[in-house]
Amino acid sequence: MHRDEHGDVDGNRAPVSAEREVDGNRVPATGRAQGVPSERPSAARPQGRTGGRGNKDAAVVLVAPERLHKVLAQAGVGSRREIEEWILAGRVSVNGLPAAVGQKVSAADKVRVNGKLVELRMKQRLPRVLLYHKPEGEIVSRDDPEGRASVFMKLPKLRGGRWVAVGRLDINTSGLLVFTTSGELANRLMHPRYGLEREYAVRLVGELTVEQRDQLLAGVELEDGPARFNSVFDKGGEGTNHWYHVTIGEGRNREVRRMFEAIGLTVSRLMRVRYGPIQLPPRLKRGMTMDLPEQEVQALETALKSAVPESGSDASSAPVGRPEGQRRSGRRPARSRKPQQAES
């Protein structure tokens, strides 16, 4: 702990007073800098006052374990300087034992000042949601025997956690990838029963006819079952530079490309621009990441929790990353060294 010549403690100015309280006794303050005007005296704070101004509604809400003197200061018990003195004097206890300066506490701990309980509550930490603008040439896998560039090399490092990819894109597809630190959130975002739309910008070799568009909207037969687009929008262009935007409510392996191949057209470029309610931000350049703001993460979690899956389904039953429709069997399959399949 550092205290400067003006009484600052770790960068925080301690209350200046003609008196201070130690072990319940008022004693003259010493060492106050000359010429510093007196602030509100600490004597105005009742002895032994605990957090919440006498009611439980003002309890300290913790996101993670915090230092004891900071927690008690947030509860309004006293200044950090006073609290440290009280800790040294043995007037603060944690779980029935004398507290120590610098000790961290959580909502599960019983903190008392002068024998009076200070109420602590734990607030659930929001998961991080990270957006990444994937360029072509990168794979969405941590383990590749060919040693190709991986999107995970571009993500910020985490302490005590790992990034979970929400869906995948193949090596030749660019655009929006979503990552999160919450497996539960990733599961809800990927589960087909929630029907979150994916939107893609597609460049075709050739032009899509009205009949072909209607066929894609009605559904085409693929080797792993029928597939259909929810919408197809013409975005203009000529020849080999004709762009369309399509939306689809699932993400099977290379599904968008295979659907166009099924009607005799070739995709020359594919880019995901939206996943559910999350748009690819225009300012997010290729190879760059950005965190989704906390208020948007909260809104996303609330929307997903309030969504009701189709009747007879359980959206939590399909583990993260398992291909759609595949259930866990009683026997664990052998681990494959091949990268997992990409959506498009």
C-alpha positions in Angstrom: 0.0 0.0 0.0 1.4 3.4 -1.0 0.5 6.6 0.9 1.8 9.9 -0.4 2.5 13.1 1.5 -1.1 14.3 1.1 -2.6 11.2 2.6 -3.5 9.6 -0.7 -3.8 5.8 -0.4 -3.2 3.9 -3.7 -4.3 7.0 -5.6 -7.4 7.6 -3.5 -7.5 10.6 -1.2 -8.3 9.6 2.4 -10.8 11.8 4.3 -9.1 14.6 6.2 -10.4 15.3 9.6 -9.3 16.9 12.9 -10.0 13.5 14.6 -10.1 9.9 13.6 -11.6 6.8 15.1 -9.4 3.9 16.3 -10.9 1.0 18.3 -14.0 3.1 19.1 -12.0 6.0 20.6 -11.6 9.5 19.1 -8.0 10.6 18.9 -6.4 13.7 17.2 -5.3 13.2 13.6 -1.7 13.7 12.8 0.4 14.4 9.7 -2.3 16.4 7.8 -0.7 18.6 5.1 -0.6 22.3 5.8 -3.0 24.4 3.8 -5.3 21.5 2.9 -8.9 22.5 3.7 -10.8 20.2 6.0 -13.3 17.8 4.3 -16.3 16.2 5.9 -15.0 14.7 9.1 -15.1 11.0 9.6 -16.6 11.6 13.0 -19.9 12.2 11.2 -20.0 8.5 10.3 -21.6 6.5 13.1 -19.2 4.0 14.7 -19.7 0.4 13.5 -22.1 1.3 10.7 -22.4 -1.6 8.3 -23.4 -1.5 4.6 -26.8 -0.7 3.4 -27.6 2.3 5.7 -29.5 -0.1 7.9 -31.5 -1.9 5.1 -30.7 -4.9 3.0 -31.5 -3.3 -0.3 -28.1 -1.6 -0.4 -26.1 -4.8 -0.2 -22.9 -4.9 -2.1 -23.2 -6.8 -5.4 -20.1 -8.6 -6.5 -19.2 -9.9 -9.9 -16.0 -11.6 -8.8 -14.0 -11.8 -5.5 -12.8 -8.4 -4.4 -10.4 -7.0 -1.8 -12.1 -6.7 1.6 -11.4 -3.0 2.1 -12.8 -2.2 -1.3 -16.0 -4.2 -0.7 -16.6 -2.5 2.7 -16.0 0.9 1.2 -18.6 0.2 -1.5 -21.0 -0.8 1.3 -20.6 2.6 2.9 -18.9 1.3 6.0 -16.1 3.7 5.9 -13.2 4.9 3.8 -10.6 2.4 2.6 -8.1 4.0 5.0 -10.4 3.6 8.0 -11.3 0.1 7.1 -7.6 -0.9 6.8 -7.1 0.5 10.3 -10.1 -1.4 11.6 -8.8 -4.7 10.0 -5.4 -4.2 11.7 -7.3 -3.5 15.0 -9.2 -6.8 14.7 -12.6 -5.2 14.3 -13.3 -6.9 11.0 -13.9 -10.7 10.7 -14.4 -13.0 7.7 -16.2 -16.3 8.4 -15.6 -15.9 12.2 -11.8 -15.3 11.8 -9.9 -12.0 12.0 -9.6 -10.4 8.6 -6.3 -9.6 7.0 -5.4 -6.5 4.9 -5.6 -7.4 1.2 -7.8 -10.4 1.8 -10.4 -11.1 -1.0 -14.0 -12.0 -0.3 -16.9 -13.3 -2.3 -20.7 -13.3 -1.7 -20.4 -16.7 0.1 -18.2 -15.1 2.9 -19.7 -13.8 6.1 -18.1 -10.4 6.7 -18.7 -8.6 10.0 -17.6 -5.2 11.2 -17.8 -4.7 15.0 -19.8 -7.9 15.1 -22.5 -6.6 12.6 -23.0 -8.6 9.4 -22.4 -6.8 6.0 -24.6 -8.3 3.3 -22.9 -9.3 0.1 -24.5 -10.6 -3.1 -22.9 -12.2 -6.1 -23.9 -10.9 -9.6 -23.6 -13.3 -12.5 -20.9 -12.3 -14.9 -22.0 -11.9 -18.5 -20.2 -14.1 -21.0 -18.1 -12.4 -23.6 -19.3 -12.5 -27.2 -16.6 -11.8 -29.8 -17.1 -11.0 -33.4 -14.4 -11.9 -35.9 -14.3 -10.9 -39.6 -12.8 -14.1 -41.1 -10.8 -13.7 -44.3 -10.6 -16.5 -46.9 -7.8 -19.0 -46.3 -8.3 -19.6 -42.6 -9.9 -22.7 -41.0 -12.2 -22.8 -37.9 -10.3 -25.5 -36.0 -7.6 -25.6 -33.3 -6.2 -28.9 -34.6 -5.2 -29.2 -38.3 -2.7 -31.9 -39.4 -1.9 -29.8 -42.5 -0.8 -26.8 -40.3 -3.1 -24.3 -42.1 -3.8 -20.8 -40.6 -6.5 -21.0 -38.0 -9.0 -18.3 -36.8 -8.1 -19.1 -33.2 -4.6 -17.7 -33.8 -6.3 -14.3 -34.3 -8.4 -14.3 -31.1 -7.5 -12.5 -27.8 -6.1 -14.7 -25.1 -8.4 -15.7 -22.2 -7.5 -16.4 -18.6 -9.1 -19.6 -17.3 -11.4 -20.1 -20.2 -11.6 -20.8 -24.0 -13.4 -19.4 -27.0 -16.3 -21.5 -28.3 -17.0 -21.0 -32.0 -20.7 -20.5 -32.9 -20.9 -22.4 -36.1 -18.1 -22.7 -38.7 -17.2 -21.4 -42.1 -15.1 -23.3 -44.7 -11.7 -22.2 -45.7 -13.0 -20.4 -48.8 -15.8 -18.5 -47.1 -15.3 -15.2 -45.4 -17.4 -13.0 -43.1 -18.9 -13.0 -39.7 -17.8 -15.6 -37.1 -19.2 -15.4 -33.5 -17.3 -16.7 -30.5 -18.3 -16.8 -26.8 -16.9 -17.9 -23.5 -20.3 -19.6 -22.6 -21.0 -23.1 -23.9 -24.6 -22.7 -23.0 -25.0 -19.5 -25.0 -23.2 -21.1 -28.0 -25.5 -24.1 -27.8 -28.6 -21.9 -28.0 -27.2 -19.9 -30.9 -26.4 -23.0 -32.9 -29.3 -25.3 -32.1 -31.5 -25.7 -35.2 -34.7 -25.6 -33.1 -34.2 -21.9 -32.4 -34.1 -21.3 -36.1 -31.6 -18.4 -36.0 -31.2 -17.2 -39.6 -27.8 -16.9 -41.3 -27.5 -14.3 -44.0 -24.9 -14.7 -46.8 -23.7 -12.5 -49.6 -23.2 -14.7 -52.6 -21.4 -14.0 -55.9 -22.4 -16.3 -58.7 -20.9 -17.2 -62.0 -23.9 -16.4 -64.1 -27.3 -15.0 -63.3 -30.1 -16.6 -61.3 -33.3 -17.0 -63.2 -36.8 -16.6 -61.7 -37.4 -20.3 -61.9 -34.1 -21.1 -60.2 -34.9 -18.6 -57.4 -38.3 -20.2 -56.9 -36.7 -23.6 -56.8 -34.3 -22.5 -54.0 -37.1 -21.1 -52.0 -39.3 -24.2 -52.4 -36.4 -26.5 -51.6 -33.7 -28.6 -53.3 -32.7 -32.2 -52.6 -29.2 -32.7 -51.2 -27.4 -35.9 -50.3 -28.1 -35.2 -46.6 -31.7 -34.2 -47.1 -33.8 -31.3 -48.5 -32.7 -27.7 -48.0 -34.3 -24.3 -48.8 -33.6 -20.6 -48.5 -35.9 -18.4 -46.5 -35.2 -15.5 -48.9 -33.2 -14.6 -52.0 -32.5 -11.0 -52.9 -30.9 -9.8 -56.1 -28.1 -7.2 -55.3 -27.1 -6.5 -58.8 -24.0 -6.9 -61.0 -23.2 -8.4 -64.4 -21.7 -11.6 -65.7 -19.4 -13.2 -63.2 -19.9 -10.4 -60.7 -23.6 -10.9 -59.9 -24.4 -10.7 -56.2 -27.3 -12.1 -54.2 -28.2 -12.1 -50.5 -29.7 -15.3 -49.2 -31.0 -16.3 -45.7 -31.2 -19.8 -44.3 -32.3 -21.2 -40.9 -29.6 -23.9 -40.5 -25.9 -24.5 -41.0 -25.1 -27.8 -42.6 -21.7 -28.5 -44.2 -21.2 -26.3 -47.3 -24.9 -26.0 -47.6 -25.2 -22.7 -49.4 -22.6 -23.8 -52.1 -24.2 -27.2 -52.5 -27.7 -25.7 -53.0 -26.5 -23.5 -55.9 -24.6 -26.5 -57.3 -27.8 -28.5 -57.2 -29.4 -26.1 -59.7 -26.4 -25.8 -61.9 -24.7 -22.6 -60.7 -21.3 -22.1 -59.2 -20.6 -19.8 -56.2 -17.4 -17.8 -56.9 -17.4 -15.9 -53.5 -19.3 -16.4 -50.3 -19.5 -14.1 -47.3 -21.6 -14.4 -44.1 -23.0 -11.0 -43.1 -25.4 -11.9 -40.3 -25.9 -14.6 -37.7 -29.3 -14.3 -36.0 -29.6 -10.8 -34.7 -25.8 -10.1 -35.0 -24.7 -8.2 -38.0 -21.2 -8.0 -39.4 -20.2 -4.4 -38.4 -19.1 -2.4 -41.5 -16.2 -1.0 -39.5 -14.9 -4.5 -38.6 -12.1 -5.1 -41.2 -10.9 -8.6 -42.3 -8.8 -10.3 -39.7 -10.0 -8.0 -36.9 -12.1 -8.8 -33.7 -14.4 -6.8 -31.6 -16.4 -7.5 -28.4 -20.2 -7.3 -28.5 -21.2 -4.6 -26.0 -22.5 -5.8 -22.7 -26.0 -4.4 -23.2 -26.3 -6.3 -26.5 -25.0 -9.5 -24.9 -27.6 -9.1 -22.2 -30.4 -8.5 -24.8 -29.2 -11.6 -26.7 -29.3 -13.8 -23.6 -32.7 -12.5 -22.7 -34.1 -13.1 -26.2 -32.7 -16.7 -26.3 -34.0 -17.6 -22.8 -37.5 -16.4 -23.7 -37.6 -18.2 -27.0 -39.5 -21.5 -26.9 -38.1 -24.4 -29.0 -40.4 -26.5 -31.1 -42.8 -28.8 -29.2 -41.2 -32.0 -27.9 -37.7 -30.7 -28.2 -35.0 -29.8 -25.7 -32.6 -27.2 -27.0 -30.1 -28.1 -24.3 -29.9 -31.7 -25.3 -27.6 -31.3 -28.3 -24.1 -30.5 -27.2 -22.1 -27.7 -28.8 -20.4 -28.5 -32.0 -22.3 -31.7 -32.8 -23.7 -31.9 -36.3 -27.4 -31.3 -36.5 -29.6 -34.3 -35.7 -26.8 -36.3 -34.2 -27.4 -37.5 -30.6 -24.8 -38.6 -28.0 -24.6 -42.4 -28.0 -23.5 -44.5 -25.0 -20.1 -45.0 -26.6 -17.7 -42.2 -27.1 -16.4 -42.1 -30.7 -12.7 -42.1 -31.4 -11.2 -38.6 -31.7 -10.7 -37.6 -35.3 -7.7 -35.5 -36.4 -9.8 -34.0 -39.3 -11.2 -30.5 -38.8 -14.9 -30.3 -38.1 -17.2 -29.6 -41.0 -17.9 -26.0 -41.9 -21.3 -24.5 -42.5 -20.8 -22.9 -45.9 
